[in-house]
Amino acid sequence: MRLLVTYDAKAFSTMVAGMDAAASGAFRTQVAGVINKIGQEIHAGLIDPLKHQVGLHGSTIPRAIHDQPAGEGRLAYTLMTRGGDISLHYFGAHEGGGGVSAHPRDQQMFYSGAFMLSGPRGKRAASPKLNGQVYRNVAGGKWGGAIQKVKSGVFIPEEMVRGAARAAFERTVASRLPAEIGRLMTLIVGAR
């Protein structure tokens, strides 16, 4: 799964072209530097809200977000993540009481009939074939050996653009980007 969110800044592009002419070609490079600085702050600011929103508290979220910095020819900072429906196994899943408990989106959920262990009651144990994953019997009313991995319904790309993660992004952009670009414009105009 891949999700792309863009911001159309036609007026900003027109302003950059005019300022770049006034600064003898140096403005675009300086704007790229400002965008990269703010982009790195946004990246750092997304990690904690996204961890809590998704329910993954290890190094998965920091490793899942990749940056593509701005440059003189491309005044855009891109935060990318990919991924599909995350297996329930990664959300602290454990079997007990006729099902599996896990914490997707930092909420305890119980999946009745799901399992992680193999064997008869009282002698259930981890099986290398199940690889610690969560499964459900899909053979119907009785055991027939047909099982299916249980997924969480959590997609990191979708979570990145909603809820607390989106609010953190918008808050940083609104509070930091205009002020930094304004400061840069003041420096350029003041030098002319």
N, C-alpha and C positions, 0 to 999 in steps of 0.2 A: 504494500500500500504506500502511496506517495501523495502528499497533500501540499499544494503550493498556494501561499497567500501573498498577494502583491499589493503594493500601495502605489497609486497613480499620482505622481508628483510633477505634472506638466509645468505648473507655475514655478516650482522649485528648479526644474531643468532650465527654464528660460532665464531665471535669475542667475543661476550658476554660469550660464554662457556669457551674460553681461558682466558679471563680476570677474570671470576668468579673463575676459578681454582687458578689463581695467587693471588686473594684477599681472599682466604680461604672461599668462599661461600658468601661473603658480596656484591659482585659487582652487582648481579641481583637485590638485594633489593634496592641498590642505584640507579641503572638504572630505576627501577620502580618509584622511587621518582622523578627523573628528568622527566620521561615521564608524570607523573601525573601533575607536575608543568606546563609543556608546554601545556598539554591537557587542563588544566584550563584556561590558557591564550588564547588558540585557541577558547574555548567555549565563553569566554567573548568577544573576537574579532569578532566572527561571528554574534553576536546579531544585531548590528546596520546595517551592510551591508545586512543581511537577512531581517530585517524589511523593509528597503527601496526597496529591490528587490521584495519582496512578496507584500508589500503594507499594511501590518498589523502593526500598530504602538502602540498598547497597550501591555499587558503582554502575549499575545498569543504566540509569538515566544520564549521568555524566558521559558515559561512553556512547550513548545513543544519539547525542546532539553533536552535529558537525557544523563547523563554520566555514563560510566562503567569504573572505574579506573583500571590501571595496577596493577599487584601484582607480587610477586616473581615467581609464576608459570605461569604467563601470561603477557608478556611484550608488552601489547597493551592497548591503551586508546581508548575507543569507544564513539563516539557521535551518539546517536540514535534519530530518530524522526519518527513518524508514521503519517499517515493521508491521506485522500482522497481528492477529488476535493472539495475545500472550497466553501460554498454557497456565492453567490454574496452579500447577506445581510451584511456580515462582512466587506465590503470594503466601508463603508460610503454611502450606496445606498440610493437614494431618488427618489421618483416618480415626474414626471412633463413633460409637453410637449409631451405627447403621448408615454412615455416610462420611463425608469429608468436610472439614471446616477449613476455610481459607479467608484471606483479607484483601480481596481486590478493592481498589479505590479506598483503601484504609477503612473498610467496613467489614465486620465479621459476617460471613455468609456460610450457610450450611447447605450442602448438596446431597440430599437424601439419595441413597442407593449408589453413590459414587464410591470408588475404592482405590487404594494405593498398594495394598498388601494382597497376598495370595494365600490360600489354604482355608481349612475349615475353622469355624469359630473356636476360639481358645488356643489355636495354633497358627494364627495368621503371622506371616513374616514377609519381609521385603523379597521381591523376586527380581533377579537381574533382567528378566524379559520386560518387566514393567518400568524399569529404569527410573523409579521414583516419581513417575508421572501419575496424574489422576485420570481414572477411566470410569466408564459407565457401561453396563451391559446393554447392548442394543438388539439382543436376539429375541426380545419379546418377553412373555411371562415367565419362561424358565431359562435356566442357564444353558446357553448353546455355544459359548466360546466366542461370540461376536461382540467385540468391545470397541469403544470409541473414546479417544482422548477428550477430556473436558477442558474447554477453553474458558477464559475469564470474561470475554467481551470487552477487554481493554485494548485499545490501539494507541500507542504513544503519539503518532502524528495527529490524531484527532484530539487527544487530550492537550496537546501543546497549544491549540488555538481556541481553547474555551476555559471557563472557570478561573481559578486562581492564577494559572499560568498566563492566560491572556491578560488578566488584570495587571500582573507584574510587568508584562511587556508594555502595555499601554501606559502604565504609570511612569516607567523609565523613559520611554520615548517622549511623552508629554512634558516631563519635568527637566530632562537633560538636553535633548536635541535642539530645540529652538534657542535655548540660552547659549549653547556652544557654537552654533552656526552664527547667531547674532554677534557673539564676541569676536569670531573670526572675521565677519564682515566689517565690524568696527575697526579692527586692526588693518584690514586691507584699505578701507576708505581713508583712514587716518594717515596711512603711509603715502597716499597720493597727493 
